[in-house]
Amino acid sequence: METKKTIRFMLVFLVISIFLSINLYAQEKSRNLNKLFSYYNLNGMFNGIVLAAENGKIIFKKAYGFADFERKTHLDTSSVFSIGSVTKPFTATAIMILNERGLLSYEDKLIKYYPNFPSYFEHITIRHLLTHTSGLYDFLGDLDLINKTPEVTNKIALDSLISQSNRQAYYTDYD
């Protein structure tokens, strides 16, 4: 009976020790990340939000710097950024992986995946989007459209695309 109690105690002690060591390890990582990004922020080398996760669990989340430098509005962990073209390489890589696995082809028409698109999109392929040669008009860059219309709706955007369809193709961030 005494042996069972001793074994139970040792198991509980072992589990608590493992839990504490894992927790201390995560706290150490968190402190190190905070030191690193605080240094970079204070020296003008970083402004943004950091989120670090390990095994699906967030171990560190913190904002550094300003959302608006002129007004000195600080960032917080729910601040939203306009990321522009930063995602293009990730999207292209995901498409290449899907192509490699035979789940799609570069020559697939967009209409295959978006059957409700108007028929004038029927010539646009995935390759066109990846190489920025779809001929899609940069309707968000049209200042007249934006200034005349407080809210750009899907219909307005599509009408703009149709009206610009005879223009020469050029690079756009929206491919």
Backbone as CSV, one residue per row, in Angstrom:
resi,resn,N_x,N_y,N_z,CA_x,CA_y,CA_z,C_x,C_y,C_z
1,MET,0.819,-1.189,0.000,0.000,0.000,0.000,0.865,1.256,0.000
2,GLU,1.880,1.249,0.827,2.811,2.381,0.922,3.532,2.578,-0.406
3,THR,3.848,1.505,-1.106,4.538,1.570,-2.390,3.658,2.253,-3.427
4,LYS,2.355,1.931,-3.432,1.439,2.565,-4.382,1.356,4.064,-4.143
5,LYS,1.299,4.477,-2.871,1.255,5.905,-2.554,2.524,6.593,-3.029
6,THR,3.650,5.951,-2.817,4.932,6.521,-3.225,4.984,6.655,-4.743
7,ILE,4.540,5.645,-5.459,4.545,5.688,-6.925,3.595,6.783,-7.415
8,ARG,2.409,6.859,-6.828,1.448,7.903,-7.202,2.038,9.289,-6.962
9,PHE,2.659,9.470,-5.798,3.279,10.754,-5.473,4.364,11.088,-6.489
10,MET,5.193,10.108,-6.840,6.283,10.347,-7.791,5.730,10.691,-9.179
11,LEU,4.658,10.030,-9.600,4.050,10.331,-10.891,3.468,11.753,-10.917
12,VAL,2.767,12.106,-9.851,2.214,13.464,-9.764,3.356,14.483,-9.766
13,PHE,4.389,14.214,-9.008,5.548,15.105,-8.961,6.201,15.223,-10.341
14,LEU,6.313,14.105,-11.051,6.906,14.103,-12.386,6.073,14.931,-13.361
15,VAL,4.761,14.740,-13.342,3.868,15.495,-14.236,3.956,16.992,-13.929
16,ILE,3.923,17.361,-12.679,4.023,18.776,-12.293,5.375,19.339,-12.715
17,SER,6.422,18.587,-12.525,7.767,19.042,-12.917,7.859,19.270,-14.414
18,ILE,7.315,18.343,-15.181,7.335,18.489,-16.645,6.524,19.710,-17.051
19,PHE,5.337,19.871,-16.469,4.490,21.014,-16.790,5.200,22.330,-16.473
20,LEU,5.812,22.406,-15.301,6.513,23.627,-14.906,7.707,23.913,-15.807
21,SER,8.450,22.884,-16.178,9.618,23.105,-17.027,9.194,23.556,-18.420
22,ILE,8.104,22.990,-18.942,7.593,23.423,-20.248,7.122,24.868,-20.152
23,ASN,6.409,25.196,-19.080,5.906,26.544,-18.890,7.053,27.546,-18.743
24,LEU,8.077,27.190,-17.984,9.235,28.072,-17.822,9.975,28.246,-19.142
25,TYR,10.061,27.180,-19.926,10.710,27.239,-21.235,9.953,28.204,-22.141
26,ALA,8.624,28.123,-22.141,7.802,29.026,-22.955,7.942,30.457,-22.466
27,GLN,7.992,30.648,-21.148,8.178,31.996,-20.599,9.536,32.567,-20.993
28,GLU,10.553,31.718,-21.019,11.888,32.161,-21.424,11.877,32.585,-22.893
29,LYS,11.236,31.798,-23.732,11.120,32.156,-25.146,10.389,33.480,-25.290
30,SER,9.318,33.639,-24.538,8.524,34.856,-24.587,9.372,36.071,-24.172
31,ARG,10.131,35.926,-23.092,11.018,37.020,-22.636,12.061,37.355,-23.689
32,ASN,12.640,36.319,-24.299,13.659,36.548,-25.328,13.073,37.245,-26.556
33,LEU,11.878,36.845,-26.966,11.226,37.506,-28.097,10.934,38.964,-27.773
34,ASN,10.457,39.202,-26.556,10.168,40.579,-26.159,11.438,41.432,-26.154
35,LYS,12.520,40.875,-25.629,13.806,41.606,-25.632,14.230,41.947,-27.051
36,LEU,14.173,40.952,-27.928,14.611,41.125,-29.309,13.802,42.200,-30.022
37,PHE,12.473,42.079,-29.993,11.637,43.023,-30.734,11.590,44.392,-30.070
38,SER,11.740,44.459,-28.760,11.840,45.762,-28.085,13.101,46.483,-28.542
39,TYR,14.202,45.744,-28.623,15.468,46.331,-29.098,15.304,46.867,-30.519
40,TYR,14.758,46.030,-31.406,14.580,46.454,-32.794,13.657,47.659,-32.884
41,ASN,12.587,47.667,-32.098,11.654,48.782,-32.126,12.301,50.058,-31.612
42,LEU,12.981,49.970,-30.506,13.614,51.157,-29.925,14.714,51.735,-30.818
43,ASN,15.277,50.901,-31.674,16.340,51.355,-32.583,15.823,51.613,-34.002
44,GLY,14.504,51.748,-34.138,13.900,52.109,-35.413,13.969,51.029,-36.486
45,MET,14.140,49.769,-36.098,14.275,48.691,-37.071,13.030,47.809,-37.169
46,PHE,12.036,48.053,-36.303,10.829,47.242,-36.356,9.650,48.029,-35.830
47,ASN,8.544,47.920,-36.537,7.275,48.494,-36.138,6.217,47.497,-36.583
48,GLY,5.530,46.884,-35.656,4.528,45.905,-36.058,4.048,45.058,-34.904
49,ILE,3.473,43.927,-35.276,2.904,43.004,-34.293,3.586,41.650,-34.458
50,VAL,3.918,41.039,-33.351,4.562,39.723,-33.365,3.634,38.723,-32.703
51,LEU,3.478,37.582,-33.354,2.747,36.468,-32.768,3.600,35.230,-32.986
52,ALA,3.918,34.549,-31.915,4.688,33.310,-32.009,3.858,32.194,-31.393
53,ALA,3.810,31.077,-32.101,3.060,29.923,-31.608,3.948,28.691,-31.674
54,GLU,3.678,27.782,-30.774,4.419,26.529,-30.744,3.417,25.410,-30.500
55,ASN,3.432,24.439,-31.387,2.499,23.312,-31.297,1.043,23.782,-31.206
56,GLY,0.718,24.814,-31.973,-0.646,25.311,-32.027,-1.055,26.199,-30.868
57,LYS,-0.138,26.482,-29.951,-0.464,27.314,-28.795,0.323,28.621,-28.874
58,ILE,-0.362,29.739,-28.708,0.302,31.047,-28.747,1.173,31.186,-27.505
59,ILE,2.461,31.449,-27.740,3.377,31.639,-26.612,3.802,33.095,-26.468
60,PHE,3.527,33.904,-27.513,3.910,35.311,-27.450,3.073,36.112,-28.432
61,LYS,2.570,37.259,-27.965,1.775,38.151,-28.813,1.919,39.556,-28.266
62,LYS,2.486,40.447,-29.097,2.695,41.815,-28.616,2.849,42.772,-29.794
63,ALA,2.392,44.003,-29.595,2.511,45.050,-30.610,3.627,46.010,-30.210
64,TYR,4.341,46.504,-31.218,5.445,47.438,-31.006,5.282,48.614,-31.966
65,GLY,5.393,49.817,-31.457,5.412,50.984,-32.325,4.056,51.618,-32.540
66,PHE,3.943,52.293,-33.697,2.785,53.132,-33.961,1.971,52.670,-35.167
67,ALA,0.662,52.811,-35.049,-0.242,52.608,-36.180,-0.230,53.879,-37.026
68,ASP,-0.075,55.021,-36.368,-0.020,56.318,-37.042,1.112,57.114,-36.400
69,PHE,2.198,57.278,-37.151,3.377,57.959,-36.608,3.104,59.432,-36.334
70,GLU,2.348,60.091,-37.221,2.080,61.520,-37.045,1.270,61.793,-35.788
71,ARG,0.263,60.981,-35.553,-0.604,61.182,-34.393,-0.098,60.435,-33.159
72,LYS,0.962,59.662,-33.328,1.528,58.851,-32.237,0.498,57.874,-31.659
73,THR,-0.308,57.311,-32.555,-1.284,56.295,-32.154,-0.569,54.955,-32.098
74,HIS,-0.566,54.350,-30.946,0.143,53.080,-30.765,-0.593,51.914,-31.423
75,LEU,0.185,50.957,-31.888,-0.370,49.701,-32.388,-0.895,48.900,-31.209
76,ASP,-1.869,48.042,-31.479,-2.233,47.027,-30.499,-2.358,45.705,-31.260
77,THR,-2.535,44.628,-30.544,-2.492,43.311,-31.193,-3.681,43.058,-32.112
78,SER,-4.645,43.960,-32.149,-5.757,43.796,-33.087,-5.692,44.827,-34.216
79,SER,-4.588,45.550,-34.325,-4.424,46.525,-35.410,-4.449,45.810,-36.757
80,VAL,-4.991,46.499,-37.759,-5.121,45.941,-39.102,-4.143,46.659,-40.018
81,PHE,-3.486,45.901,-40.892,-2.514,46.456,-41.824,-2.972,46.266,-43.259
82,SER,-2.623,47.213,-44.095,-2.803,47.034,-45.526,-1.534,46.342,-46.008
83,ILE,-1.646,45.074,-46.376,-0.449,44.293,-46.675,-0.049,44.325,-48.139
84,GLY,-0.879,44.964,-48.966,-0.507,45.129,-50.370,-0.157,43.819,-51.037
85,SER,0.992,43.787,-51.674,1.395,42.639,-52.482,2.196,41.589,-51.714
86,VAL,2.288,41.733,-50.411,3.094,40.810,-49.605,2.631,39.362,-49.750
87,THR,1.350,39.144,-49.952,0.825,37.780,-50.012,1.003,37.114,-51.372
88,LYS,1.368,37.868,-52.388,1.471,37.287,-53.740,2.394,36.072,-53.813
89,PRO,3.592,36.115,-53.250,4.454,34.921,-53.324,3.853,33.709,-52.615
90,PHE,3.145,33.928,-51.509,2.522,32.819,-50.787,1.395,32.213,-51.619
91,THR,0.592,33.083,-52.220,-0.499,32.610,-53.064,0.047,31.841,-54.261
92,ALA,1.069,32.398,-54.911,1.673,31.731,-56.073,2.252,30.372,-55.683
93,THR,2.897,30.300,-54.538,3.461,29.025,-54.068,2.360,28.013,-53.810
94,ALA,1.277,28.451,-53.194,0.150,27.540,-52.933,-0.421,27.021,-54.249
95,ILE,-0.553,27.894,-55.241,-1.061,27.483,-56.560,-0.103,26.474,-57.198
96,MET,1.205,26.722,-57.093,2.187,25.799,-57.677,2.122,24.423,-57.007
97,ILE,1.910,24.407,-55.699,1.780,23.134,-54.982,0.531,22.395,-55.458
98,LEU,-0.579,23.117,-55.591,-1.814,22.490,-56.076,-1.639,21.961,-57.496
99,ASN,-0.920,22.702,-58.331,-0.640,22.256,-59.697,0.227,20.993,-59.677
100,GLU,1.264,21.014,-58.852,2.172,19.872,-58.742,1.444,18.614,-58.281
101,ARG,0.459,18.778,-57.425,-0.312,17.644,-56.910,-1.445,17.232,-57.852
102,GLY,-1.578,17.943,-58.962,-2.604,17.605,-59.941,-4.003,18.039,-59.550
103,LEU,-4.110,18.941,-58.594,-5.424,19.397,-58.129,-5.967,20.557,-58.959
104,LEU,-5.099,21.200,-59.716,-5.511,22.222,-60.668,-4.432,22.347,-61.725
105,SER,-4.752,23.062,-62.786,-3.791,23.292,-63.861,-3.656,24.792,-64.067
106,TYR,-2.472,25.210,-64.470,-2.267,26.626,-64.770,-3.187,27.082,-65.887
107,GLU,-3.605,26.151,-66.732,-4.457,26.503,-67.880,-5.951,26.473,-67.537
108,ASP,-6.279,26.095,-66.310,-7.682,26.122,-65.895,-8.222,27.540,-65.996
109,LYS,-9.437,27.640,-66.472,-10.108,28.939,-66.557,-10.693,29.273,-65.178
110,LEU,-10.679,30.540,-64.842,-11.250,30.964,-63.562,-12.705,30.559,-63.434
111,ILE,-13.393,30.584,-64.545,-14.820,30.273,-64.561,-15.086,28.843,-64.064
112,LYS,-14.072,27.967,-64.149,-14.200,26.600,-63.632,-14.420,26.631,-62.118
113,TYR,-13.751,27.543,-61.448,-13.829,27.647,-59.993,-14.838,28.685,-59.528
114,TYR,-15.155,29.620,-60.404,-16.122,30.675,-60.114,-17.165,30.711,-61.230
115,PRO,-18.048,29.724,-61.267,-19.000,29.619,-62.378,-19.961,30.803,-62.494
116,ASN,-20.111,31.570,-61.442,-21.023,32.716,-61.492,-20.371,33.977,-62.047
117,PHE,-19.074,33.905,-62.371,-18.427,35.064,-62.995,-19.080,35.323,-64.344
118,PRO,-19.160,36.579,-64.737,-19.715,36.895,-66.055,-18.886,36.259,-67.175
119,SER,-19.502,36.051,-68.322,-18.862,35.339,-69.432,-17.602,36.035,-69.951
120,TYR,-17.487,37.352,-69.769,-16.289,38.023,-70.266,-15.040,37.665,-69.464
121,PHE,-15.181,36.885,-68.411,-14.027,36.379,-67.671,-13.590,35.009,-68.187
122,GLU,-14.322,34.459,-69.133,-14.097,33.063,-69.523,-12.717,32.804,-70.114
123,HIS,-12.046,33.800,-70.627,-10.716,33.584,-71.215,-9.589,33.621,-70.170
124,ILE,-9.862,34.095,-68.976,-8.809,34.286,-67.965,-8.464,32.956,-67.299
125,THR,-7.165,32.619,-67.322,-6.683,31.376,-66.713,-5.914,31.678,-65.430
126,ILE,-5.622,30.629,-64.707,-4.798,30.776,-63.506,-3.418,31.306,-63.893
127,ARG,-2.892,30.839,-65.028,-1.596,31.331,-65.497,-1.629,32.850,-65.721
128,HIS,-2.740,33.343,-66.285,-2.873,34.787,-66.491,-2.744,35.542,-65.166
129,LEU,-3.400,35.026,-64.144,-3.344,35.698,-62.842,-1.933,35.641,-62.254
130,LEU,-1.284,34.481,-62.366,0.068,34.331,-61.809,1.085,35.213,-62.513
131,THR,0.882,35.446,-63.809,1.846,36.238,-64.582,1.371,37.672,-64.805
132,HIS,0.271,38.032,-64.144,-0.279,39.397,-64.224,-0.583,39.804,-65.662
133,THR,-1.140,38.873,-66.423,-1.462,39.146,-67.819,-2.939,38.874,-68.126
134,SER,-3.796,38.972,-67.124,-5.216,38.673,-67.328,-5.926,39.783,-68.085
135,GLY,-5.361,40.983,-68.062,-6.025,42.118,-68.683,-7.062,42.754,-67.782
136,LEU,-7.150,42.287,-66.535,-8.091,42.906,-65.606,-7.682,44.352,-65.366
137,TYR,-8.639,45.211,-65.403,-8.420,46.638,-65.206,-8.256,46.928,-63.718
138,ASP,-7.361,47.815,-63.388,-7.100,48.210,-62.001,-8.163,49.216,-61.566
139,PHE,-9.375,48.694,-61.285,-10.477,49.596,-60.980,-10.283,50.349,-59.674
140,LEU,-9.527,49.799,-58.723,-9.301,50.515,-57.467,-8.313,51.658,-57.643
141,GLY,-7.529,51.610,-58.705,-6.594,52.692,-58.982,-7.227,53.833,-59.750
142,ASP,-8.455,53.666,-60.160,-9.169,54.695,-60.911,-9.724,55.719,-59.926
143,LEU,-9.006,56.829,-59.762,-9.403,57.833,-58.773,-10.779,58.410,-59.062
144,ASP,-11.130,58.568,-60.349,-12.449,59.097,-60.668,-13.536,58.183,-60.133
145,LEU,-13.356,56.877,-60.308,-14.343,55.915,-59.832,-14.459,55.995,-58.315
146,ILE,-13.338,56.044,-57.643,-13.348,56.062,-56.178,-13.919,57.374,-55.654
147,ASN,-13.520,58.503,-56.274,-14.011,59.804,-55.816,-15.503,59.980,-56.070
148,LYS,-16.008,59.402,-57.146,-17.427,59.545,-57.481,-18.293,58.574,-56.697
149,THR,-17.705,57.513,-56.206,-18.478,56.456,-55.559,-17.914,56.188,-54.171
150,PRO,-18.639,56.563,-53.131,-18.104,56.348,-51.783,-17.882,54.880,-51.451
151,GLU,-18.710,53.995,-52.007,-18.537,52.571,-51.739,-18.462,51.835,-53.072
152,VAL,-17.316,51.220,-53.349,-17.152,50.478,-54.591,-17.784,49.114,-54.402
153,THR,-18.898,48.893,-55.101,-19.603,47.616,-54.987,-19.106,46.662,-56.065
154,ASN,-19.472,45.386,-55.958,-19.092,44.413,-56.984,-19.627,44.816,-58.349
155,LYS,-20.856,45.307,-58.405,-21.447,45.704,-59.685,-20.655,46.854,-60.306
156,ILE,-20.308,47.851,-59.511,-19.536,48.990,-60.027,-18.177,48.509,-60.528
157,ALA,-17.534,47.638,-59.760,-16.228,47.122,-60.170,-16.334,46.344,-61.474
158,LEU,-17.353,45.476,-61.602,-17.517,44.692,-62.823,-17.864,45.587,-64.007
159,ASP,-18.722,46.587,-63.804,-19.047,47.524,-64.882,-17.793,48.265,-65.335
160,SER,-16.941,48.618,-64.380,-15.692,49.294,-64.711,-14.789,48.378,-65.526
161,LEU,-14.730,47.106,-65.134,-13.917,46.145,-65.883,-14.403,46.014,-67.325
162,ILE,-15.715,45.955,-67.493,-16.283,45.830,-68.836,-15.944,47.059,-69.666
163,SER,-16.116,48.246,-69.089,-15.887,49.478,-69.852,-14.422,49.649,-70.225
164,GLN,-13.527,49.032,-69.503,-12.095,49.176,-69.762,-11.532,47.999,-70.553
165,SER,-12.379,47.090,-71.008,-11.899,45.847,-71.604,-11.120,46.040,-72.899
166,ASN,-11.261,47.171,-73.561,-10.526,47.400,-74.805,-9.179,48.087,-74.588
167,ARG,-8.864,48.419,-73.353,-7.581,49.057,-73.060,-6.446,48.054,-73.171
168,GLN,-5.242,48.585,-73.370,-4.055,47.731,-73.425,-3.787,47.159,-72.026
169,ALA,-3.374,45.900,-71.984,-3.093,45.269,-70.695,-1.827,45.855,-70.092
170,TYR,-1.802,45.961,-68.787,-0.635,46.434,-68.067,-0.639,45.789,-66.686
171,TYR,0.488,45.891,-66.010,0.599,45.261,-64.686,-0.371,45.915,-63.729
172,THR,-0.993,45.104,-62.916,-1.873,45.595,-61.874,-1.679,44.758,-60.627
173,ASP,-1.885,45.355,-59.484,-1.765,44.627,-58.216,-2.946,43.701,-57.988
174,TYR,-3.943,43.729,-58.839,-5.157,42.959,-58.597,-5.196,41.656,-59.352
175,ASP,-4.133,41.312,-60.071,-4.037,40.000,-60.745,-3.570,38.986,-59.746
